[in-house]
């Protein structure tokens, strides 16, 4: 059974897509079959990797043309990573797209169809707590909450937590919070440092890993690549996502999820 | 570092929610529910919507809301569909009115009845309502349907109860009905529905 992880935040610009993409890459590079699903009507994953938002077929074609799900999932050059893009959705149809994803069985059907094929399914949700976010949460086992290290993001965090709690209590009892991931952290700036200090001291469930604000993300976005795929010296930000993947896998294991890993070791001989 | 800035955040409720959401290692969830001081959010889903955005309510909720929204209005007592549509005509400028059952058969009519009757119009209204509810199943029960033709219109009111097929009350009128009047008529019909034969 796949571990379905929704990346959710009420506030825009917190780094959901960056986290979703680079976390999916980090999990895949660890050898775990991973599917990255872009349910964001903006098609942020496609915008991050493709030349335009009309380059790839995806969810939109699955819905409108009833294409088989396997035909709209893209195999990447990283063998363990596949992507289900948003598709060539006309921006004028976004309202209809949201209603279909919310009211139909589209999202549960997709998850059921890919369940045995992947160890991790990462869902990149749109900003806000609307219909699509609720749909994503209703089919997920886990939710990861990126928190931009700035005041507005911190003040709005309870909105996201309230919706997660509501979905857990009413729609999806198996939903569990993986944790709060601080993003765009700038420890050399007082405001960012104080936010992080407040988060660490006031809230539980904050992950040890945090993602710093760095130029390398803009460079990766410009080139349409995950940070780990940039040429030159391996960026420390890519290492952050490796740490994040490790931390998340550990939490999932503690929560009873299936990571395919065991603490059991066979005895070895040294000499 | 500015130590005081941390005081500008109210994270009590966030932490209360996290107390539920963050399980202790090795346990999937807390065993006992935790009481949360819910902020004073306005619940759009709790009947606080203004008329213009109401949707997806049950019969009882609709009737309750409509009564609350029309304070001081005298509730009429109807013992038959004839008396009901007579009151509807007197309350509006309708020139004719009719009632059809869920099969589209006219069970009462009044006023200027066209020679071909209202059978076809009633059946079409029922069919249209069913079609619209299939198109938007999450939009809730349809309470009212306007069909414009020539310089007049038929306003169809849907009277449904939980355990009986719906009736449609049609008013043929030269003028559009204001939303408040539609609510009043719907309220009267829903309140009297159990008493009418």
Interface residues (C-beta under 8 A of the other chain):
Chain A: X99 X102 X103 X151 X154 X155 X157 X158 X161 X162 X164 X165 X168 X176 X177 X179 X190 X191 X193 X194 X197 X198 X201 X202 X203 X204 X205 X254 X255 X256
Chain B: X1 X2 X5 X6 X8 X9 X10 X11 X13 X14 X15 X17 X18 X19 X20 X21 X22 X23 X25 X26 X28 X29 X36 X39 X137 X138
